[in-house]
């Protein structure tokens, strides 16, 4: 990434560098609602802004990625790939703290200059492929073979295996898609099967770098990164979401509509439910490797109305005057 391509993720989310996790989440949700494609149909600028916001949140919400981003700036991805020295793994004894990387066009260039090594044709000097991708699908055979959960058995320096990452929207990961990757001057299509999960790996056979000993090509391993969604999140194998209900629905119970990956479904809310409780929609979650779907967990949030009509206010005042239930009764005897 050239210096001019550097993205200030803090500025994108409108927060300072000392922002905590909750502040980052609040900033993302506010901006995601504003620029979400569903709220701006046909607005290409809003869509681009939403992707930029999602990218910023994906990095800053992950403590490890944020630490690398803060330390290495525009070269944080390369720094994380170069042996993971920044994460505390064993290193050849070099201390990168406070080093000025501006004299190098990339972090890999610094590493290779330091170690005096070079890569094969189509790869950069660190032995990692320089690649980019887009979503266009060209006619012809697909070059991708998927193998979730796989990981390289040998290092790329000896086996010719290469590593990289690929970013997907939640919809692309759920339904599956095909991505066009550019490996140097070579273009390949990689099929992403339905149900890709964050940090799973896709193995593309024979598309790594040439082995320096026998010149056969190793495999390419792509780590899946899923862009944050404004409504759905992962919780283990399940999807989780938060749905607001009114106070009367909480007291009396109700039947409400809840969005799922397949569309809205009706769900019964039992009378007396409390804010924060979760209800389960079985089989409405994420596709599983052996078939079927996980569950969708619906977290309830009781949302009191902000603007009352005169009639609503009158009824609420009548309820208050007639109410005998005291939810704070057990707090009367609390002492230090």
N, C-alpha and C positions, 0 to 999 in steps of 0.2 A: 504494500500500500504506500503510495507516495505521500509525502508530507501534506500536500494540498488536499488529499482525500480524507484526512483525519476528521473524525466526527467527535464532537464534544458531547458525550451522552448526558452529562449533567445539564448542559445548556439546553439540549433537546427536550429534557423533562422539566426544565425550569427550576432546578434545585441546586443547592450548593454542594460542594464535595464532602461536607460533613453530614449530609442527610442520612438519617437512619432508615432501616428497612421499611418501617411504617410510612415514613414520609415519601419514600420512593414509590411504594404501592399506591398511596393516595394520589400522587402526581400522575402516575400512569393511568389509573382508572379515570381520572378527570379528563385527561387528554384523549384517552381511548374512546370514551363516550362521545367526545366532540368530533373526532375525525373518523370514527368507524364507518366503513363503506356502506353499512346499512342505513346510517344516518345521512349519508351524502351520496346517494345513488348517481352514478355517472360522473362523479367529480374525481378526475385523475389526480389532481393535486392533493385532495384529502386522502385518497388511497395511499399515495406516496408518503404523506406525512404520517399516516397510521403505521405503515411498515417501519418507518424511521423510529417512531415512538416505541414500537414493539421490540425493535432491535436494541434500543437503549435500555429498555426495561429488562430484556433477557440477560444482558451483561451485568447491569448494576444490581439486580435482584439476586444474583448468584455470588456469594462471598468470594469464592475462588477466582471467578472471572473478573470480579470488580478489583480484587487485589492486584491481579496481573495488569489490568487496564490502568490502574492508578500508578503502577510502577513503571510499565513499559510504554504507556501511551499508544501511539499508532501501531506499535509492533507487538501488542500484547498477545495476539493469536500465535505469532511465530515464536514468541518467547515460551508460551505454554507447550509448543510442539517440540522444541529443541531439547529433548531429553527430560522435560519437566523439572529442570534444575530449580526453577523458582518455587516449586511446590514443596521443597524440602527433600527431594530424592537425592541419592548420591550423585555427586558431580565430580568432574576432574579437578576440583580444587580452585575454581575461579570464583571470585566474588564480583557480582554484577551491580551491587548496591551503589546507587548514585552515579553510575556510568553515563556518559553523554553519548547517546546513540545517533545524534544528528549527523555525524560524519559518514554514516553508512546508509545506503538506500533501503536496507531491510535488516531485521534482526539476524536473519539467516546469513546475510553477508558478513556481519560481525563475527558470528560463530565460525564461519568457514575461514575468514581471515585469521582468526585466532588459532584454529586447528590445522589450517593449510590443506583442507580437503576440497574435493570437487565432485560434482554429481554427473550422472550420465545424460545422454541426449534426452531432451524433453523434461528433465528435472532440474531444479535449482541446485546450487552448490551444496546445500545441506542434505540432498537426497530426497527432499519432499517435492511432490509435484506442485507446480504452479498451475492452478486451474480456476476456472470460473464456470458458472452455469446460468442457464436461463430456462424458462418453462416451455419454450417452443418445442414442438414435437415434429421432427422431420420424418418423411417416409423412409422405410428401410427396416432392417432387422434391429432388434434391441440387443445391446451388448452387455446388459447387466444381469448378474446372478445374485439373488438376495439370500443372505444367511444371517438372520437376526441372532444377536448374542454371541457371534463369533468374534474372536480377537486374534491378532497376529501371534503366531507361536515363536517367531524369531524377529529380531530387530531389523528395521529397514536397511540398515547399513550393510548387512550380510545376506539377507534373503531376497532383497529387491521389493519387499512389501512397502507400501506407502500408506499414509494416513491423511485424512482430511475431515471436513465436516460439511454437512448439507442442511440448509434451513428449510423447514416446511411450515405451512400454515396448519392449524388444527384440522381443517377440512381436508387438506391434501394427505395428511397422515392417517386420517380416519378412512377415507375412501380409496387411498392409493393413487399414485400418479406416476408420470414419467418425467424425468429431468434430463436436460441436455447439458453435459459437462464438457468443458474444453480442457484437455490435458496437453498443455503446450500447444502444438499445432494440430493435435488429434481431437476429434469430436466424437463423443459416445453418448448413447441414450441409456440411462439407468432407470429400471423399473422399480418403483417403491410400492411394495404390496400393502394392502389395507392393514391398519393396526400398528404402524410404526410408533414406538414410544420414545420419549426423551432418553438420550444417551445409549439407545440401542445402536448396533452397528450393521451396516450393509456391506457385504463382501462382493466385490466385483473382480472376478477371476481374470488373471492375465493382463490387468490394466495398471499394474504398479510400475516401478522403475526397473530398468535392466539390472540383473544381478552382475556385480563387477567381476565375478569369477567365471560364470558360464554364459553370460549375456542373455539368459532367459528372463522373461519378465515376471515379477512377483504379482501379488494381488493388491488391489486398492481397497482400503477399509474406510468407509464413510461413517462418521459419528452423526447420529440424527439430533438436530436441534429443532425443537418445536416452538414457534413464536407464541407468546402469551395471548390468551383469548380473553375478551372482556367479560365473559359469563362462565365458561367452563374452565376448571382446573383439574389437575391430576391429584389423586390421593391413593397412593399405591397403584393397584390395578384398576381402581374405580375412577369414574368421573365425579366431581363434586361441584355443586352450584349453590347459590344463595337466592332464595325466593322470598319477597316480602308479602306479608298478609296484613289485613286490618285487625284492629283489636276485637271487633265483633266476630270476625272469622276465627280468631284464636279462642274466644270464649265459647262460641256456639258450634264450632266446626264448620267445614265448608268443602265444596268440591271446586278445585282450581285447575287451571291449565298451566303446565310446566313445559318449557322448551327442552327437547332432547335432540341428540344428533339426527334422529329420524323425523323430527317435527314435534309439534306440541301434543301432549297427552294429558288426559284428565287424571287428577290425583286427589284422593280423599284426605283431608286434614282433620284429625280427630279433635273433638271439643276439649278445651283445656290445655292445648299444646303450649309450650313455653318457647320464648325466643332462644335460638341456638340449638334446639333439638333438630335431629335429622330424620328424614323419612327416606325409605329405600324404594327405588324403581328397579326391580329385578330385570336383568337382561337388557337394560337400556344404556349401558356404559360402553367400554372400549372393546373392540374386537380382540379375541384371544388367539394365541398361536395354534391351539388345538381345536379351534372352532368355538362358536358361541360368543357371547358378550359378557363383560363384567357388569356390575351394577352402577346405577347413577344415584348418588346420595344428594338429597335435597335438604339443604340447611335452611331452617325457617328463621325469618327476621320479622318481628312484629313492628309494623310501621304506623305510628299514630299520624292522623291527618294534621297538616300544618294550617290549613285554612278551613274553618268550620262555617257552615251556613248558620243562620240564627236558629233554625229548627234543630240542627245537629247539636249545637251548643246547649240548647234547652234540654234535649234528651240526655246528653252526657252529664249535665248538672243534676238531673233527676236520678240518674244511676248513682252518682256520687253521694247524694243525700240518702239514698236507700241502701247503699252498699254496707254489708256487715263484714265482708272479708278484709283482713289486714295482712298483706303479704310480708310485713315487717315485724310481725308479732314475736318471732323467735329472736329478734335482735335486741329486745328490751333488756335482756340480762347479759349482754356481751360486755365483758370487762377485760382490761389488760391483766 
